[in-house]
């Protein structure tokens, strides 16, 4: 079973993810990404989808034109887990390519 991070663990991990915001409902983290246009946003979503499928951990997301909002939470843990942190870091790394 995947465990929910403690408040201390969450704070420690989020120090390395400054663009992600803690949210209460669902208990997790969220980040907004803005791109030049729809094509760039959709390309990003495709790359995230491949990462998520490999990790077998799928984000909640919303897309309008050039904007992509991603929420990460682990339903089995009832909140933020190591899986969310790892996926957030992998998503952020896509922007460095």
CORRAHU-V383552 format. One record per residue. N is the residue number from 0. RES is the residue in one letter. OMEGA is omega in whole degrees, -180 to 180 (none if undefined). D_CENTER is the distance of its C-alpha to the mean C-alpha in Angstrom with 1 decimal. Layout:
((N RES OMEGA D_CENTER) (N RES OMEGA D_CENTER))
This chain:
((0 X 179 20.1) (1 X -177 16.8) (2 X 175 17.2) (3 X 178 15.4) (4 X 174 15.1) (5 X 178 18.0) (6 X 180 17.9) (7 X 178 19.2) (8 X 179 16.7) (9 X -179 13.8) (10 X -180 15.7) (11 X -178 16.4) (12 X -177 13.0) (13 X 174 11.7) (14 X 178 14.7) (15 X -178 13.2) (16 X -172 10.1) (17 X -179 12.2) (18 X -180 10.3) (19 X -177 7.8) (20 X 176 10.0) (21 X 176 10.9) (22 X -177 11.8) (23 X -175 14.6) (24 X 0 14.5) (25 X 179 12.7) (26 X -176 12.4) (27 X 179 8.9) (28 X -178 6.7) (29 X 175 6.2) (30 X 175 6.7) (31 X 178 9.6) (32 X 177 10.7) (33 X -177 14.4) (34 X -178 16.5) (35 X -176 20.2) (36 X -178 20.6) (37 X -179 19.5) (38 X 179 20.1) (39 X 179 17.8) (40 X -179 14.9) (41 X 176 15.8) (42 X 177 16.1) (43 X 180 12.6) (44 X 179 11.4) (45 X 179 13.9) (46 X 177 12.7) (47 X 180 9.1) (48 X 179 11.2) (49 X 176 13.3) (50 X -178 10.8) (51 X -180 9.5) (52 X 177 13.3) (53 X -179 14.3) (54 X -174 12.2) (55 X -180 13.3) (56 X -167 10.0) (57 X -178 8.9) (58 X 164 6.3) (59 X -179 8.3) (60 X -177 8.8) (61 X -179 11.9) (62 X 169 13.9) (63 X -180 17.1) (64 X -174 19.0) (65 X -175 17.3) (66 X 175 14.3) (67 X 175 10.8) (68 X -179 8.8) (69 X 174 5.4) (70 X 177 5.4) (71 X 175 4.5) (72 X 178 8.1) (73 X -176 10.8) (74 X 180 13.7) (75 X -180 16.1) (76 X -176 15.6) (77 X 177 15.7) (78 X -176 12.8) (79 X 180 10.4) (80 X 176 11.3) (81 X -180 11.5) (82 X 179 9.6) (83 X 180 6.3) (84 X -180 7.5) (85 X 180 8.7) (86 X 177 5.9) (87 X 178 4.2) (88 X 178 7.9) (89 X 177 8.6) (90 X 179 6.7) (91 X -180 8.5) (92 X 177 11.5) (93 X -178 11.8) (94 X -180 12.9) (95 X -179 15.6) (96 X none 17.2))
